[in-house]
Amino acid sequence: MGLADIQAALDEFHASLDEPYRMTPAGMWACSQSEEVYDLLRRMDLGRYRSFADVGSGDGRAVLIASLFMPATGIEADPALVEAGRSIARRLGLNQANFLCDDCRRVDLAAYDLLFIYPDKPLDWLVARLPEDWAGNLLVYGAYFQPPELAHIDTIQAGHSKCTLWER
């Protein structure tokens, strides 16, 4: 089981869609590039983290990929996208992948020490949801929105995408 299997399952799911992107109850769904996410996670020291969460996980690709390395949770408000991620995880036997059908703007994020987001809006709301004593890291895919009030740790180029790592 690896990236090629995950990508094949995602390609099959996307072939069934009328549109490749759509609005969800919590924002715009857009896809990260699977190869870039895999490369990004492979290059990180994931051994220092206990739990990965994708905030607004869409079709679950980042969660499915992260579950190859560690326990991973996707938080997504769109029930059809949550079911797509769950279905792919079941079919591929990715037992470390878990999906919550909920609005990421309401979920307690304190338990996760590595948060991943491909943001569609400024990140003020996310920073406000993090406890003052949160000791985790925020991994932002793409260069458009950077979190206010967090300290920049690293910039990682993954394919064509600039990703940044932040801490409180």
N, C-alpha and C positions, 0 to 999 in steps of 0.2 A: 504494500500500500504506500502510495507516495503522491507527489504533486501531479503526475500525469493522470492518475486515477481520479483525483479530485477535479482536475480541469475537465476531463471527459464528462463527468457527471454534471458539472456546471454548464458545459456547452449544451448538453442534452436539455437541461432545465431552460436555458435561455432560448433554445430553438422553439420551445412551446409558448413563448411570450409574444404578445402583439407588439409591444414596445420594449426596448432595452432598459428604459429608466421610467420612473414614475414618482409621484408624490405619495408619501405615506402619512399616517396620522401625526408623525413627529418631524417630518421634513422630507427633503428630496433624497431618493435612493439613486446612488451612482456607484459604480463598481471600481474597486481598486484592481490593479493588474496582479493576477495570481503569482506570476513568476517574480514580480517585484516584492510582494509580501513574503514569499518563501525566501528569497535572497536576503531581505531585510532581517527576518527572524534568524536565519542561519548565521548571520554576521554578529548578532547580539549575544551577550553572555546571559542566556536564558536560565542558567542554573541558579542565578540569584533571585529568581522570582518563583512564587508559589502558584499564582493564579492570574490568568490572562482574561480580559474581557474586552470585547469589541462593542463600543458604544454606538448603537445604530448599525447593527450587523448586516442588514440587507439580506442577500441570499446566503450569507454565512461563510463566504469564501475565506476571510481572514481567520475565523474560528476553526474551520475545517483544517486549514494549513497549520495554525498554531497547535492544534490538537496532535499533530505529528510529533511535537516537542514537549508538550506540557498540558495540564488541564486547562480547558478554554471554554468560555461562556460568551454567547452572543445575546445581546439585548436589543430587541427589535419590536416596534409597535405594529408592524404589518403582519397579520396572522398568516397570510399566504407565503410570505417570505420566510417566516419562522418555520412553517411546515416544510418548505423546500430544503432549508438547512438541516432540519431534523431527519428528513427522508434520506438525504444524501449521506449523512453521518451513519444512519442505521444500515443502509445498503453497503457502505464501505467498511463497516465495522470500526468506525472511529469512536471508541468508547469514551475518550477524554473530551469529546465535544458535547456541549450542553447549550440549549437555547431557551431563553425566557421571552415570552410574548408580553412585553410591557413597554411603556414609554420610558426611554432612557433618562428623561428629564425628571423622573419620579423615583427611580430605583436607587437604593443605597449602594454606593460604589466603594465604600470604605473597605470591604473585604478583598477587593482586587488590588494587587500590587503592580500590575502592568495593564494599563488601559490603552486601547488602540482606538483611533478615530480617523475617519476620512471625512472631515467636516464640510458641511454645506452652509454654515453660518458662523459668525464670530463665536468664540469659545468662552465668553464671560459666564454663561449659564453653567457650563461644565466646571469651571474653576470654583464657582460659588457652591457647587454640590459636594466638593471635596472637603473633608474635615481638616481643620487647621493642623492636626497632628498626622495627617496622611503621609506615610513614608514611601509611597509607591512612585512609579514613573508614568508619564503620559507620552505615548508614542503617536505623533501626528503625521499622517500620510498626506503629502502634498504641502505646498508652500503658501497657500492662499490665506489661511487663518492660523495665527499663532496665539497661544494662551496668554492672557495678561496675568501679571502677578506671579508667574512661575519662573523658575530659573532654568535657562537653557543649559543642557548638559552636552549634547552632541548633535551634529548634523550628519545624516547618513544618506548618501546617494544610492537609490535602488532603481536601477534602470534609468528611466527618464524622470523619475519622481524624487524630489528632495523631501526627505523625512526628517523630523526633528524629535529629540528626546528631551523631556522636561521633568523637573521635580519641584515640590513645594519649597 
